[in-house]
Amino acid sequence: MMFDVTLLGYIAAFCTTCSFVPQVLHILKTGNTDSISLAMYSIFVSGVFLWLVYGVVVQDPPIIVANAITLVLASIILVLKIRATIKRRMTPEVSEV
């Protein structure tokens, strides 16, 4: 019996994609995105989008599935980070007297 390499791809996709779930849940629960780099997540989401496009072009289901789900999860984090950054910049700082 030969090992199906596509199964390996799906297992890898499951592991890497699921790694974003705890971060999304933590941010949704706490609303705190202070420790997240806006630049890093912007670049990462762009890269995941390009991997998704690549997967579609080469018709590789594990790449398509993993990157579609990761794109959604990472985009949630990115949007929440952008919202928090905008809110922080719009809120005047209160100085202590």
C-alpha positions in Angstrom: 0.0 0.0 0.0 1.4 3.4 -1.0 0.9 6.5 1.1 -1.3 9.0 -0.6 0.8 12.2 -0.8 -2.4 14.3 -1.2 -3.5 13.0 2.3 -0.2 14.4 3.6 -1.1 17.7 2.0 -4.4 17.7 3.7 -2.9 16.9 7.1 -0.4 19.7 6.7 -3.1 22.1 5.6 -5.2 21.1 8.6 -2.4 21.7 11.1 -1.2 25.1 9.7 -4.8 26.4 9.1 -6.0 25.4 12.6 -3.1 27.2 14.2 -4.9 30.5 13.5 -8.1 29.5 15.3 -6.8 30.2 18.9 -5.5 33.6 17.8 -8.8 34.6 16.2 -10.8 33.3 19.3 -8.5 35.2 21.7 -8.8 38.5 19.8 -12.6 38.1 19.5 -12.8 37.4 23.2 -10.4 40.1 24.5 -10.5 42.6 21.7 -6.7 43.1 22.2 -4.6 43.2 19.1 -1.7 45.2 20.6 0.9 42.5 20.2 0.0 41.8 16.5 2.1 43.5 13.8 0.0 45.2 11.2 2.7 45.1 8.6 3.3 41.4 9.2 -0.4 40.4 8.9 -0.8 42.6 5.8 2.1 40.9 4.1 1.0 37.5 5.3 -2.6 37.9 4.1 -1.3 39.0 0.7 1.0 35.9 0.6 -1.9 33.6 1.5 -4.0 35.1 -1.2 -1.3 34.5 -3.7 -0.9 30.9 -2.5 -4.6 30.5 -3.0 -4.4 31.8 -6.6 -1.4 29.5 -7.2 -3.4 26.5 -5.9 -6.3 27.4 -8.2 -4.0 27.7 -11.2 -2.2 24.4 -10.6 -5.5 22.8 -9.4 -4.1 21.5 -6.1 -7.0 20.9 -3.7 -4.9 20.8 -0.4 -3.3 24.2 -1.3 -6.7 25.6 -2.3 -8.5 24.4 0.8 -5.8 25.4 3.3 -5.2 28.8 1.9 -8.9 29.6 1.5 -9.6 28.9 5.1 -6.3 30.5 6.3 -7.2 33.6 4.2 -10.5 33.9 6.0 -8.9 33.5 9.5 -5.9 35.7 8.9 -8.2 38.3 7.3 -10.3 38.4 10.4 -7.2 39.1 12.5 -6.1 41.8 10.0 -9.4 43.5 9.9 -9.6 43.5 13.7 -6.1 44.9 14.0 -6.9 47.6 11.4 -10.0 48.6 13.3 -8.1 48.8 16.6 -5.4 50.8 15.1 -7.8 53.3 13.6 -9.8 53.5 16.8 -6.6 54.1 18.8 -5.5 56.9 16.4 -8.9 58.6 16.5 -9.1 58.5 20.3 -7.4 61.6 21.9 -4.9 60.7 24.5 -5.7 61.8 28.0 -2.7 63.4 29.7 -2.2 63.2 33.4 -2.0 66.5 35.3 
